[in-house]
């Protein structure tokens, strides 16, 4: 079957901009040309993807389901064209890596600056994402390595451990609990919890500890990133359990990390890459810079709050 990429481009542009007029301006086409492409695509699919009135354009159910697939197809095509354009010329090396958002924000910029001094011709693409997604990106080969929170060993990945950060209760600085030197897991019963997604490395550790303590801790919010949970704590929306480094690196001043004891648990951080696959020279260089930073006295102090 012939793929109508011009129709896909028109559909995605309309869906993202909410009108044929803005899509036409973005594609540098007339509205008539965009309407023709859209109509042709819907005829080929035998489905209506857009519901158009005199005032607005909305996606049908089929359009909602189809949009992420169309975006992926266009992205892959764009990447293929980028690769082809570089053939026949001096091809710049590219390094794709994944990293936890908190480390990407706070540690990657100076590391990448030093990396650029050593390998200025290497393009680097960073995927900032939770732990589970990092493992998936590494496993699929989409990135060469990932810096992540480590939960369990995986047979398909090689692992290098760098450091660990104790888990703590993040609470508003004005709350009475902020004055505690430490808390037991059972002492959190009744607190409104902001929990992090199961795609993070710490979620299983936290759930197991709460279950073992037989604590009744109702959750009020669930977020995908640890930084978001800490920001919600600062806004007074509840409490969250996170590694102490996430509070230490928090840019606001309204959150305090109270160490959790009995048991004292930590999140371990390290590097993962596909088993048996040696790192490329650029990846090995970046890995060495990352290891040096993560084992420095400054970082170890931040990891332990």
C-alpha positions, -999 to +999 in steps of 0.1 A: +000+000+000+013+035-009+018+057+021+004+092+017+030+112+036+017+145+023-017+137+037-001+127+070+018+160+072-014+179+066-033+159+092-007+164+119-003+201+112-041+206+114-044+186+146-015+205+163-027+239+152-065+235+154-073+251+120-068+246+083-057+282+080-028+279+105-018+246+091-017+260+056+005+289+068+028+265+085+032+243+054+034+273+031+004+260+011-031+273+003-060+262+024-074+245-007-042+224-011-044+214+026-081+205+023-074+185-008-046+165+010-068+159+040-097+148+019-075+124-001-061+109+031-095+103+046-107+087+014-077+063+013-083+054+049-121+052+047-124+071+079-131+106+090-102+119+111-114+155+115-147+170+124-149+205+108-175+232+116-176+268+107-159+277+140-135+249+148-117+217+139-117+188+162-104+152+161-128+123+157-121+092+178-103+077+148-083+109+145-073+108+182-061+072+179-043+079+146-025+111+156+004+095+176+010+069+148+011+097+122+035+117+143+058+087+147+058+079+110+067+115+101+094+116+128+110+084+114+108+097+079+124+130+089+152+111+107+158+090+076+161+121+055+185+136+080+207+105+078+207+105+040+216+142+038+248+134+057+259+107+033+286+118+009+298+146+033+318+145+064+294+127+087+293+140+122+291+113+149+260+113+171+256+100+206+221+092+220+219+088+258+191+087+284+191+103+318+169+110+348+155+145+345+170+157+378+205+147+367+200+161+332+191+195+347+217+197+374+247+177+362+246+173+325+253+209+314+289+211+329+296+175+319+285+182+283+306+214+282+337+193+291+327+166+266+324+192+238+359+204+246+372+169+240+349+159+211+335+190+195+322+172+163+299+148+182+262+156+183+246+146+216+209+138+220+196+135+256+164+117+265+152+130+300+128+103+312+120+080+342+139+049+350+116+023+334+116+043+301+154+046+302+157+008+304+134+004+275+154+029+254+186+011+262+171-023+255+157-012+221+190+003+211+176+038+207+202+051+231+237+038+238+235+040+275+214+055+303+220+070+337+192+058+359+180+046+392+188+010+396+162-014+411+171-049+401+197-065+379+185-073+344+199-102+323+199-081+291+217-051+305+252-044+319+251-022+350+277+000+366+268+014+400+280+049+409+262+062+441+231+060+463+208+085+480+187+077+511+150+080+509+133+108+528+100+124+534+097+157+516+075+180+535+068+218+536+094+236+556+067+252+579+051+218+588+058+204+623+073+172+608+101+193+592+116+197+626+120+159+631+155+144+629+140+112+614+107+094+608+097+057+608+076+046+578+047+039+601+047+075+613+035+087+579+000+071+584-027+095+575-005+119+555-018+130+521+008+114+498+020+126+464+032+094+448+055+090+418+048+068+388+055+031+388+079+039+359+104+054+385+129+032+403+118+042+438+081+034+435+085-003+442+108+004+471+083+028+486+053+006+481+071-024+497+082-003+527+047+011+533+032-023+530+057-038+555+050-010+580+013-016+576+009+022+572-024+037+560-011+064+536-038+076+512-024+091+480-039+124+467-018+129+435+003+108+412+030+123+390+055+111+364+086+129+376+101+132+411+107+169+405+070+175+400+062+157+433+087+180+452+071+211+436+037+200+447+050+196+482+063+231+482+028+243+471+014+227+502-005+199+484+009+170+504+040+150+512+062+127+490+089+101+495+119+108+473+157+104+474+173+131+495+192+144+464+159+155+448+152+178+478+188+190+479+187+200+443+152+215+445+154+251+434+128+264+458+134+268+496+101+256+509+108+219+512+127+199+539+139+163+536+133+143+568+153+110+567+132+078+569+143+050+592+133+015+602+142+006+576+166+030+561+163+026+523+182+042+494+179+046+457+210+034+438+222+053+407+243+040+379+249+034+342+231+008+321+239-004+285+231-034+264+248-065+276+279-075+257+279-043+236+311-022+241+305+016+243+316+037+213+345+061+219+322+091+224+300+071+248+330+059+267+343+095+270+310+108+283+307+078+306+341+087+322+331+123+327+298+113+342+315+088+366+340+115+377+312+139+385+290+113+403+318+102+425+330+137+434+327+150+470+302+177+459+278+152+444+281+126+472+272+154+496+241+163+476+231+126+473+231+123+511+212+156+516 
